[in-house]
Amino acid sequence: MEAEKFSYYGPANLETVFSGTFDIYRRHFGWLFFITFLALLLSLPAVSHYSIGNMSALYDIENNDLSKLAEIYKNAGILVLVSLVIQTFIHLFVVNYVFHKESGSEAGLGTILAQTVGRFLLPGMIVMVIVIMAFTVGTVLGLLALIIGSLFALLFLATVFFPVLPVLVVERTGIFRTIGRSFRLVMNDFWHTLGYILLFLLFYIMASMILSTLTMIPYAGRFIREIFTAMSQPAPDSSGILSFMTNPVYLGLNSLVSALITPLMPIFSLLIYFRLRYLDDEKQKRSQTTMEHPEDDTRDLLQ
């Protein structure tokens, strides 16, 4: 498929990108929500099991049993891996699905799912691991310049890597070319891109906090009771305070609510990519025109 066929390929401002994100989500809400919810639901057994294991190990450490420290690292590592696989899959699927449907492709859901898993998931995970490593190195180096340097490093890396998965899906480049291409596209219009991303993240975080609060309302009474119970014990046990978060009902409800907002991020990243792609294409066309007709520039200079 050609990028030019995508419905939002072209000049775009802040309003276009934001309204386009919600418009696309509204048109394709059914499958985007269902597949996202299903993916989050499939991760529940691992999340529940290893979260309970970590809470139990934390209680043992509070009671000076440091032998459980290795178990905490193991459980945390497995949770990070599960989260990486699920979130990368969701992002790739949403980007791939929207790109197909908004470009006039007749590919069905099964084809798009198979392509997402078979063609993009492994490279996407490798790209994300490299991105995470870059964030880690950037944060550490930034700390050498105190907190401000670390913050700048995080903002810079978050911006240049923001459209990296859309680049992988749309342009189907290799892993390192994908990362390089994302960097070059963003650097063509870094400050506008940074502003768009910060505004969207502000909205996304606020919406996530509101939805998370709503899912906790049924458990508010239990949460408060657990706090008072832990405080009243001679040897406080904090493991029970957040134990409701491993409850399958809570996890299912949280997955349902999360699935409502999660697809917005990959859709927004796709529109950011196409905005940058259009700007880069126009830049390449102007360069090509200059190379083919250098006398035009000479004439302009003499006038």
C-alpha positions as CSV (number, residue, x, y, z in Angstrom):
1,M,0.0,0.0,0.0
2,E,1.1,3.5,-0.8
3,A,1.4,6.0,2.1
4,E,-0.2,8.7,-0.1
5,K,-3.5,6.7,0.0
6,F,-3.9,7.1,3.7
7,S,-6.8,9.3,4.6
8,Y,-4.8,11.7,6.8
9,Y,-1.7,11.9,4.6
10,G,-1.1,15.6,4.0
11,P,-0.5,18.9,5.8
12,A,-1.8,18.7,9.4
13,N,-1.9,21.0,12.4
14,L,-2.6,20.3,16.1
15,E,-6.4,20.3,15.5
16,T,-6.2,18.0,12.6
17,V,-4.1,15.4,14.4
18,F,-6.2,15.5,17.6
19,S,-9.6,15.4,15.8
20,G,-8.3,12.8,13.4
21,T,-7.3,10.5,16.2
22,F,-10.8,10.5,17.7
23,D,-12.5,10.3,14.3
24,I,-10.5,7.2,13.3
25,Y,-11.1,5.6,16.7
26,R,-14.8,6.3,16.4
27,R,-15.0,4.7,13.0
28,H,-13.1,1.6,13.9
29,F,-14.0,1.4,17.6
30,G,-15.5,-2.2,17.5
31,W,-12.5,-4.3,16.5
32,L,-9.9,-1.9,18.0
33,F,-11.6,-2.1,21.4
34,F,-12.3,-5.9,21.2
35,I,-8.8,-7.0,20.2
36,T,-7.2,-4.6,22.8
37,F,-9.5,-5.9,25.5
38,L,-8.8,-9.5,24.5
39,A,-5.0,-9.0,24.5
40,L,-5.2,-7.4,28.0
41,L,-7.4,-10.1,29.2
42,L,-5.0,-12.8,28.0
43,S,-2.3,-11.3,30.1
44,L,-4.3,-11.5,33.3
45,P,-3.2,-15.0,34.5
46,A,0.5,-14.0,34.4
47,V,-0.2,-10.5,35.9
48,S,-2.3,-12.0,38.7
49,H,0.1,-14.9,39.5
50,Y,3.3,-12.9,39.5
51,S,1.8,-9.9,41.3
52,I,0.6,-12.1,44.1
53,G,4.1,-13.7,44.2
54,N,5.7,-10.3,44.5
55,M,3.4,-9.2,47.3
56,S,4.1,-12.3,49.3
57,A,7.9,-11.9,48.8
58,L,7.7,-8.2,49.8
59,Y,6.0,-9.3,53.1
60,D,8.8,-11.7,53.7
61,I,11.4,-9.0,53.1
62,E,9.6,-6.7,55.6
63,N,10.1,-9.5,58.1
64,N,13.9,-9.6,57.3
65,D,13.8,-12.6,55.0
66,L,16.1,-11.3,52.3
67,S,16.2,-14.7,50.5
68,K,13.0,-13.6,48.7
69,L,14.8,-10.8,46.9
70,A,15.7,-13.0,43.9
71,E,12.1,-14.0,43.6
72,I,11.0,-10.4,43.4
73,Y,13.4,-9.7,40.6
74,K,12.3,-12.8,38.8
75,N,8.6,-11.9,39.1
76,A,9.2,-8.3,38.1
77,G,11.1,-9.4,35.1
78,I,8.4,-11.7,33.9
79,L,5.8,-9.0,34.4
80,V,7.9,-6.6,32.4
81,L,8.2,-9.2,29.6
82,V,4.5,-9.9,29.5
83,S,3.7,-6.2,29.5
84,L,6.2,-5.6,26.6
85,V,4.7,-8.4,24.5
86,I,1.1,-7.3,25.1
87,Q,1.6,-3.6,24.7
88,T,3.8,-4.0,21.6
89,F,1.2,-6.3,20.0
90,I,-1.6,-3.8,20.7
91,H,0.3,-0.9,19.3
92,L,1.3,-2.8,16.2
93,F,-2.2,-4.2,15.6
94,V,-3.9,-0.8,16.0
95,V,-1.4,0.9,13.7
96,N,-1.6,-2.0,11.1
97,Y,-5.4,-2.2,11.2
98,V,-5.9,1.6,10.9
99,F,-3.3,1.9,8.1
100,H,-5.1,-0.9,6.1
101,K,-8.6,0.4,6.6
102,E,-7.8,4.1,6.1
103,S,-5.8,3.3,2.9
104,G,-8.6,1.5,1.2
105,S,-7.2,-2.0,1.8
106,E,-9.7,-4.9,1.6
107,A,-7.6,-7.1,4.0
108,G,-9.8,-8.8,6.6
109,L,-9.2,-8.9,10.4
110,G,-7.6,-12.3,10.3
111,T,-5.1,-11.2,7.6
112,I,-4.2,-8.1,9.6
113,L,-3.8,-10.1,12.8
114,A,-1.6,-12.7,11.1
115,Q,0.5,-10.0,9.6
116,T,0.9,-8.2,12.9
117,V,2.0,-11.3,14.7
118,G,4.0,-13.0,12.0
119,R,5.7,-10.1,10.4
120,F,5.9,-7.2,12.9
121,L,5.7,-8.5,16.5
122,L,9.3,-9.8,16.8
123,P,11.0,-6.9,15.0
124,G,8.7,-4.5,17.0
125,M,9.8,-6.1,20.3
126,I,13.4,-5.8,19.4
127,V,12.9,-2.2,18.4
128,M,11.2,-1.5,21.7
129,V,14.0,-3.2,23.7
130,I,16.5,-1.0,21.9
131,V,14.4,2.1,22.7
132,I,14.2,1.1,26.4
133,M,17.9,0.7,26.5
134,A,18.4,4.1,24.9
135,F,16.0,5.6,27.5
136,T,18.1,3.9,30.3
137,V,21.4,5.2,28.9
138,G,19.9,8.7,28.2
139,T,18.5,8.9,31.7
140,V,21.8,7.8,33.3
141,L,23.8,10.3,31.2
142,G,21.2,13.0,31.9
143,L,21.7,12.5,35.7
144,L,25.3,13.6,35.2
145,A,23.8,17.0,34.3
146,L,21.4,16.8,37.3
147,I,17.7,16.3,37.1
148,I,17.2,18.9,34.3
149,G,19.5,17.0,32.0
150,S,17.7,13.7,32.7
151,L,14.4,15.3,32.0
152,F,15.6,16.8,28.7
153,A,17.0,13.4,27.7
154,L,13.7,11.7,28.4
155,L,11.7,14.3,26.4
156,F,14.1,14.2,23.5
157,L,14.1,10.4,23.3
158,A,10.4,10.1,23.8
159,T,9.8,12.4,20.9
160,V,12.3,11.0,18.4
161,F,11.1,7.4,19.0
162,F,7.4,8.2,19.2
163,P,6.6,7.2,15.6
164,V,9.0,4.3,15.5
165,L,6.4,1.5,15.3
166,P,4.3,3.2,12.6
167,V,7.6,3.5,10.6
168,L,8.1,-0.3,11.0
169,V,4.5,-1.1,9.8
170,V,4.1,1.4,7.0
171,E,7.6,1.4,5.5
172,R,8.5,-2.2,6.4
173,T,12.1,-1.3,7.0
174,G,14.7,-3.2,9.0
175,I,15.1,-2.7,12.7
176,F,18.0,-0.2,12.7
177,R,16.7,1.6,9.6
178,T,13.3,1.9,11.4
179,I,15.0,3.6,14.3
180,G,17.1,5.9,12.1
181,R,14.1,6.8,9.9
182,S,12.0,7.7,13.0
183,F,14.8,9.9,14.2
184,R,15.2,11.7,10.9
185,L,11.5,12.3,10.4
186,V,11.1,13.8,13.9
187,M,14.2,16.0,13.6
188,N,12.6,17.7,10.5
189,D,10.0,19.3,12.8
190,F,11.1,18.5,16.4
191,W,9.6,21.3,18.4
192,H,6.1,21.1,16.9
193,T,6.2,17.3,17.3
194,L,7.3,17.6,21.0
195,G,4.4,20.1,21.6
196,Y,1.8,17.8,20.0
197,I,3.1,14.8,22.1
198,L,3.1,16.6,25.4
199,L,-0.4,17.9,24.9
200,F,-1.7,14.5,24.0
201,L,0.2,12.8,26.9
202,L,-1.4,15.3,29.3
203,F,-4.8,14.4,28.1
204,Y,-4.0,10.7,28.0
205,I,-2.6,10.6,31.6
206,M,-5.6,12.6,32.9
207,A,-8.1,10.3,31.2
208,S,-6.2,7.2,32.4
209,M,-6.3,8.5,36.0
210,I,-10.0,9.2,35.9
211,L,-10.8,5.8,34.5
212,S,-8.5,4.1,37.0
213,T,-10.2,5.9,39.8
214,L,-13.6,4.7,38.6
215,T,-12.4,1.1,38.6
216,M,-11.2,1.4,42.2
217,I,-14.5,2.8,43.5
218,P,-16.0,-0.7,44.2
219,Y,-12.9,-1.5,46.2
220,A,-12.5,1.8,48.1
221,G,-14.0,0.5,51.3
222,R,-11.8,-2.6,51.4
223,F,-8.7,-0.5,50.6
224,I,-9.4,1.8,53.6
225,R,-10.0,-1.2,55.9
226,E,-6.8,-2.8,54.8
227,I,-4.9,0.4,55.6
228,F,-6.3,0.6,59.1
229,T,-5.7,-3.1,59.7
230,A,-2.1,-2.8,58.6
231,M,-1.5,0.2,60.9
232,S,-3.1,-1.5,63.9
233,Q,-0.7,-4.5,63.8
234,P,2.4,-4.6,65.9
235,A,4.4,-5.7,62.8
236,P,2.6,-4.0,59.9
237,D,1.8,-6.1,56.9
238,S,1.5,-3.9,53.8
239,S,1.0,-6.8,51.4
240,G,-2.7,-6.8,52.0
241,I,-3.3,-3.1,51.2
242,L,-3.1,-3.6,47.5
243,S,-4.1,-7.2,47.5
244,F,-7.4,-6.3,45.8
245,M,-5.4,-5.4,42.7
246,T,-4.7,-9.1,42.1
247,N,-8.4,-9.9,42.3
248,P,-9.5,-11.4,38.9
249,V,-12.7,-9.3,38.9
250,Y,-10.7,-6.1,39.4
251,L,-8.2,-7.1,36.8
252,G,-10.9,-7.9,34.3
253,L,-12.7,-4.5,35.0
254,N,-9.3,-2.7,34.7
255,S,-8.7,-4.4,31.4
256,L,-12.1,-3.4,30.1
257,V,-11.6,0.2,31.1
258,S,-8.0,0.3,29.8
259,A,-9.2,-1.1,26.4
260,L,-11.3,2.0,26.0
261,I,-8.4,4.4,25.9
262,T,-5.3,2.3,25.0
263,P,-5.9,2.4,21.1
264,L,-5.8,6.2,21.1
265,M,-2.0,6.2,21.6
266,P,-1.1,4.1,18.6
267,I,-3.6,6.0,16.4
268,F,-2.1,9.3,17.5
269,S,1.4,8.0,16.8
270,L,0.3,6.9,13.3
271,L,-1.1,10.4,12.6
272,I,2.1,12.0,13.9
273,Y,4.1,9.7,11.5
274,F,2.0,10.7,8.5
275,R,2.3,14.4,9.3
276,L,6.1,14.0,9.5
277,R,6.1,11.7,6.4
278,Y,4.2,14.4,4.4
279,L,6.7,17.1,5.4
280,D,9.6,14.9,4.5
281,D,8.1,13.9,1.2
282,E,7.5,17.6,0.3
283,K,11.1,18.4,1.3
284,Q,12.4,15.6,-0.9
285,K,10.3,16.9,-3.8
286,R,11.7,20.4,-3.4
287,S,15.2,19.0,-3.4
288,Q,14.5,16.9,-6.5
289,T,13.1,20.0,-8.3
290,T,16.1,22.0,-7.4
291,M,18.4,19.3,-8.7
292,E,16.5,19.0,-12.0
293,H,16.1,22.7,-12.6
294,P,19.0,24.6,-10.9
295,E,18.5,27.5,-13.3
296,D,15.3,28.4,-11.5
297,D,17.1,29.0,-8.3
298,T,19.8,31.0,-10.1
299,R,17.1,33.1,-11.8
300,D,15.4,33.8,-8.4
301,L,18.7,34.9,-6.9
302,L,19.3,37.4,-9.8
303,Q,15.8,38.9,-9.6
